[in-house]
Amino acid sequence: MKATRIAYSDRLNPGKYAALVEQARRLGRVRSQVWQHYGSVHGVGSGLKDREVRDQWLAAGSHLQFGVLANAWKETVRDAMGDITANLASAKVTARRAISRRTSDPAERKRLFIALKTNRWAGDPFLARQMRKHWKRGKNRTHNQIVIRADQHNSASDVHGRLWLAVPGLQRRQMIRIPLSTTVPPTGTLRLILRNGCVQIHYQIDPAEMTSSLRPCGTGTVGIDKGYTEALTDSDGEHHGTGLGSLLTAESDRIKERNRRRAKLRSIANNAANRGNHSKATRIRQHNLGTVKRDRQAAHHQARVRTEIFTAVHAVIDKADMVIAEDLTRNFASHKPLGRNVNRRLAGWTKGVTAEALTSVSERRGSALVHVNAAYTSQACHRCGSLGHRNGDRLHCTMCGVVWQADVNAAINILQRHGDPDITLHTPHRAVKQILQDRTDRHRTRLPVQDSSPAITGRRAKHPNRSTTSDKKEADPWPLPLGRPTAVRTKLPQPSAAAPAVA
């Protein structure tokens, strides 16, 4: 597994940035020509490799028209051919599904799969139709990237500790030195992306060599629940990433106010243009409705969110070698009507980043990540299994008479789902609800009899296996929760001895 790191330029000289933009523009022509000539059945579709394209260009002298160094256009050809190959592989995935739907004959399926894998699908009418349908001829739209080979760049620090990255320019032996905002030198093949006067340096590293990957994981087993006010809550009652909720709320409110002001300015610009005052409309669009500052703020917010979530996941892995969690890659549909503010805030819930962090950190640090079915884990009491009433961060269980902290209760339920013989990962939520209700009914029938009222007598008749005496000692039908007990905020009043028990 490889991880991508991004380094940014720091106060880059405008002349150097202009030279990089010109080089990226010329390399964009290289990409366009590769897509135009080789993004088809007779190009990559026939198994053509990037080295064969380079040899053809060198023999015909086609590379001289671009005006860039040899290593620059060769790496660009290799990168563009890789993009076309990935596009072709994506279309083949859809074609394989069509093959499975078309026939159930194993021999015919094998023949079609082999023809598709060996790029001999053009001779089969069915495969040719499927590939023409799903593999459209692409077009290059990338004119701001430069791919640099690993041995074509170097890094050095000056006397002030500032790191400089030297990359090739348009002329031989003329390097362009880029100041970086980091002290870690980039390694391997680099991808320079030019945006809004800033250079982004993308490179890959081995996550096993990262400092955080060398930390050992814990020895326990915990269940975790994804929240909004905090990133994660474990089954021991500990909250991780408690600043996530305030961070998401502040950003959501800021975006709401910013969009309101931008809409007002856009309306003023449109009215000015309708009146014929095009200079005013142009000034507003140029100085007040740009995207440079907006994109920079969005990138800064995303970096802060990722830091908060990854820090929370590392804290969980520090205490557990097995983490039980819900599958955050699945879609969550809610039929409960919510307000605009709530919907806008939940839209930035970042469950995708949390899923990525759990998978990445657990693999790097040697911890096992187990996904379980999370249906009704935030609505059921972890002690008796009955469905309670949730109000904010509190879960009211009328059977136990206890108010639990909702996120801790959900984390304990997730931990208890591990190894549950009845509720598997893919059990439908309606079946899960029925299983929980059946278990609750069984627990309710084993409650101690408090009096001999007619209601109790009738219930006793329906369940003859229940002992008729109430003073017989038996085991507690409600097991204690796993892990550290959660805090009990309040306790509902218990019925008196004279009052009849409610079934």
N, C-alpha and C positions, 0 to 999 in steps of 0.2 A: 504494500500500500504506500502511495506517495501523497504527500501533502504539498499544497501550493502556498508559497509565501509571496507577499507583495511588499516591495520597497518603493518609496516615493522620493522624487527629487525635491530638493530644498533650495528655494530661491535661485532657480536656474536662469542663466543669462538668456535674454530674448534672442540673441544671435545664434546661440547654440540650439535653442529650441526650433528656430526657423530652419537651421540646417538639418535637424532630425525630421522635421515635417516634410521637407523636400525629398529626403531619402525614403521616407515612408510612402510618399506619393508615387515615386518611381517604382517601388516594390509593389504597390497596389496594381500597377499595370502588369507586372509579372503574374500576380494572382489572377487577374482578369483573363489573361491569355491562357493560363493553365485551365481555368474553368471552361473557357470557350472551346478549346481544342480537345480536352481530354476528359471532360465531365459527361461522357456519353457511353454508349454501348461499345464503340470501337476504341475507347480510351481506357479508363479505369475498369469499365465493365468487361473488357476483354482480358483483364489481368495485367495491364501495363503498370510498370513500376516507375518510381521517380528517377532512378538512376538511368533508365532507358530514355526518359525525356531529357535529362541533362546531356546525355551523349548525343542525342539528335540535335539539340540546340548548339552544342559546341561544334558539331560537324557542319551544320548549315550556317553558323555565325549569327543565329537569331538573338543571342544574348547581348550583342553589341548595341542594339537599339535602346536598351534600358538605361545605360550610363551609370551602372552601379558596379561594385566590386564583385568578383566571382563568388566568394563565399556568401555574400548577401543574397544574390539571386538563387543560388543553389539551395540554401536553407529555406528560402521562400517557396521554391518549387516543391521541396519535400513537405513543407507544412500544408500547402494547398492540396497536394495529392492526398495527404492524410485526411483533410477535411472531406474531400470527395469520397474517399473510401468509407469514412464514417457515415456519410449520407447514404451510400449504397447499402451498408450493413443495416441501417435503420429500415430501409425499404424491404430488405430480405426478411426481417422479423415479421412484418405484416404478411409477406408472401408465404411464410411457413404456416401461419395461422390459416390462410386460405387453403393450403394443401391439406391440412388436417380436416377442414370442413368439407373438402371436395370428395375425398375417398377414404374408405376404411381398410382398403387392401394393403397389407404391409409391404408387399413387393412394389406396388405402384408408388406408395409413399416414399419408400427408400430411393426409387429411381428419381423422383422429383426432387427429393432433398439433396441427392448427390449432384444432380444437374444444377441446382441453385447454388450449392456450395462451391463447385468448380467453375462457376461463371459460364456454364454452357446452357443457360436458360433461354438464350435468344432463339435456339432451334426448336423449342417446345412452344406451341401456340398458347397454352394456358399460362405458363410461366411468363411468356413474353407480354401477355395482356396484363398480368398482375404487376409486373415490374414497370411497364409503361404507365400504369395507373398510380403507383405509389412512389416511383423514382422520377421526379420531375427534373428537367435540366436546371441546374442552379445558376446563379449569377453572383459574382464577387461584389461585395459592398464594403470590403475592408481596405481602407486606404490610410490607416493610422497606426500600423503595426510594423515592427522590425524584429526579426528573429535572428539572434546572434549565437553562433556556435560556442561551445564551452571553452575552446582554446583561443578565442578571438577577443576576449575582454580580460581586464584585470582591475583589481581594486587596491587602493592605498589610502592611508590616513595622513593628514598633514600634522603640523606641530601643535595645532589646536585640538586635535582629536576628531576632526571632521573627516568622514569617509567620502572618497571620490571614486566613481566608477568610470573607467575609460573604455569607450566603445568605438568601433571603426566608423569613419565618416564616408564621404563620397570619393575622396582621394586616397590613394595608397599611402600608408605610413602617416596619415593624419588622423589622430584619435580625438574624440570629443569627450571631455571630462565632465561628468555629471555629479554635482554634489548631492548626497543622499541624507535623508533624515534619520537614518539608522546607523548603528555601529557594527552590524553583522554584515559581512560582505556577501553578496549573492554568488551562488555557485551553479555550475552546470549550464545548460542551454537557457538563454534568457529570451523573454518576450517583452519588448518595449511597446507600451500602449500610450499614445500621445493624446491627452485630453485637456482642453482648457488651460494651456500653458504649463501643464504638469506632466511629468513622465512617470508612468507606473512600470516598475520592473517586476515581472512575474517569473518565478523560478520554483523548482521542485526540490524538496528535501525528503530525507528518510525520517519518518516520525519516530522511529526507534532511537534515533540519535539525539532527539530533543531532550532538554533538561527535565521537562515534566514527565517524559516517558520513562525515565530512570527511577522515578519514585515507586516504591512497592505499594501494592494495593493492600487493603485490610484483610481481615480474616472472617468477618461476619457475613450474614445474609440479611439484606434489607429490602423492603418494598418502597417504592417512591411514587409520588403523585405529582403531576404537573399542575402548577397553579398560575394565577395571574399576579397576585400581590407579591409572591415569591417564586423563584424559578422552580424549586423542588422542595418537597416535604417528605421525609423518610418515615418509616414505621416506628422509629424510636422517638418520634415527637420533635425532631430537630428540623428547623427551617434553613434552607440554603438559598442564597441569592435574594435576600430580602429587599434589595433595592430595585428589583426589576419592575415591580408594579408602579412605583412612583416615576421611574424612568419612562415607561410606556405611556402613562397617563399624561405626563408633562409634554411629551412629544406629540401625542394625539391632540391635546388642546392647542399646542403651538401651530400645528398644521391646520387646524380648523380656523384659527384666527388669521393665519397667513393666506389661506385660500379665500377667505372672505374679503380681505383687503385687495388681493389680486383680481378678484371678480369685479370689485368696484372700479379699480384702475382700468381693467379691460373694457368695462362699460363706458368709461370716460373717453378712452381712445377710440372706441367704435363711434360714439356720438360725434367726436371731433372729426373723424374721417367722413361721416355722413354730411357734416356741415361744410366740407371742403378744406378743413384745416389739417392737411395731411402731415405737415411738419410737426405739429403737436402730437398727433397719433404716433408718428415714427419715434419721437423722443420718448414717449411713455413706453412703447414696446421695447425700445433699445435699452433704456436705463432702469425700468421698473418691472418688466415682465420677462427678464432673462432667466436662464436655468443654471448658470454657473454656480451661484451661491446656493441655490436650492439643492443641487446635486451634491455639493460639498457638505452641506449640513446633513443630508440624508446618509452619506457615507460615514460621517462622524457618528451619527446616532447608531447605525448598524454595527460599527466597531465597538461601541460601548455596550450594546446589547449582547454581542457575541462574547465579550470579555466577562460580563456578569454571568452568563449561562455556563460558559466553560469553567469558570472558577467554582460555580456551584456543583457541577458534575465532578470535578476533581475532589471536592470536599466529600462527596458521597463515596467515590472510589477509595478514598483514604481509609474508610472504615469497613468496606465490604469487598469480598472477593466474588460475590454473586449478587447481582442487582436484578430485582424483579420489577418490571415496568410494563405499562400499557404500550401498545403499538401506536406511536404518534404519527406514523406515515399514513394511517387510514383517515378517511374523511369523517368529520363529525357533523351530523345534521341535527339541528334543533328546531322544533316547531313552536317553541315558546316565543311570543312576540317581545322584542326588546326595543329600547329606544335608540335613537340615532347615535348618541354619545357612546352607549354601550357597544353597539355594533362596530362603530369606528375603532374603539379601543381593542375589542376582541379581534379585529382584523389584523392587528399587529401582535397577536398572541405568541408568535415565534415558536410554535411547536415544531416546525421543520428544523430550526437551528438546534433546538433541544434534542431532537432525534439524531441529528448529525453529531452533536457533542457526545451523547451517550454511546453511540457506535464507535466513534473515533477514539475516545479516551479509554473505553473499556478494552478495545483491541490493543492499544498501545501499552497499557499498564497491566495486561494479563488478567483482567476481571471478566467474569462471565455475565453476559446480558441476556436475560430470559424475558420474552414477551408473553403476557397473559391476557385473557379476556377481561376488559375493564368495565363491562356493562353493569350498571347499578352499583359500582363500588363506592360512589360518592353519595348514594341514597340509602344504602343498607347499613344497619348497625353491625359493627364487626363482632359484637359480643353475642347477640342473639340471632342475627341474620334478618330481622324484620325490616321492612322499608319504613324509614322515618320521614320526618318533614325537615327539609333543609331551609334555613334562613340565613343567607350570607355565609359566614364562616362557621356556623353552628348547625349541628344535626340533632334534632329532637327525636329521641326514641321513646315512644309511649309505652312500649312493653317493658323496657329496662327501667324507665323513669330517669334517664340520664341524658344530659346534653353534652355531646362530644364536639371536639374541635374537628370540623368537617374534613380538612385536608389530611390530618393525622389519621382519622378514621378511614379515609379512602386508601391511604398508604398501607394500613394494616390489612384491609380487605384485599388489596393487590398482592400482598405477601401471602395471604392465606389461599389465594387462587392458585398459587404454584403447587402443582401436584393434585389439584382437585379432580377427582375421577369423573365428575358429572359435567363440569363446565370447562370445556377446552377453548383454545384460542379462537376457533371459528364457530362456536356455538351461537346461533342467532339470539339477539337480545330478548326476543319474546320468550324463547325457551329458557333463558337465564332467569327472567322474572318469574316464570312458573316454577322453576326449581327452587328459587328463594322462598316463594310463598308456600310451597310444600314443606320445606324445611321449617319454616316458621310455624306452620300448623302442627307439625310433629312436636316442636318445642312447647307450644302452647298446651297441648294435651297432656304433657308431663308436668305441668305446674302443680304445686301442692294445693289440695282442696282446703279452702278456708271456712266453708260452712256447708250446710245441707239444704241450700235453697233449691227451689224447683228447677231453676236454670242450670245449676250445677248437676242436679240429678239427671236431667235430660242429656247433658253433655257426657255424663259418665256412662249412660246407657249406650251412647253411640260408639264409645271406645271401651269395650269390655276388657281389653288387655290392661287397662289402668287399674291399679289397686284401689279399692274402695275406702281404704283408711288413709287419713291424712297425716297421722303421726309416725308413719314408717319412714325411716331415714333412707335417703337415696342420694346418688351423686348429683352435683349441681349440673342441670341440663345446659347451662350457659357457660361454656369454657371461658377462662380468662383470655384476654387478647395476647397475641404473640408480642415479644419484645417488651419494651418499657411501657407501663400503663400510661394512657393518655390522661391529660388533666380533665377532671370533671368540673365543669363550671357551676352547675346547679343540679339539684335533684328534685324531681317531682314528688309530691306527697303520696305516701303509700296508703292504700285503703285500710280502714280500721277492721277489727275482727268482726264487728257486727254488720258491716256493709257487705253486700253481695259482690263477688268477684265478677268482673266483666270479661266475657269470653272474647 
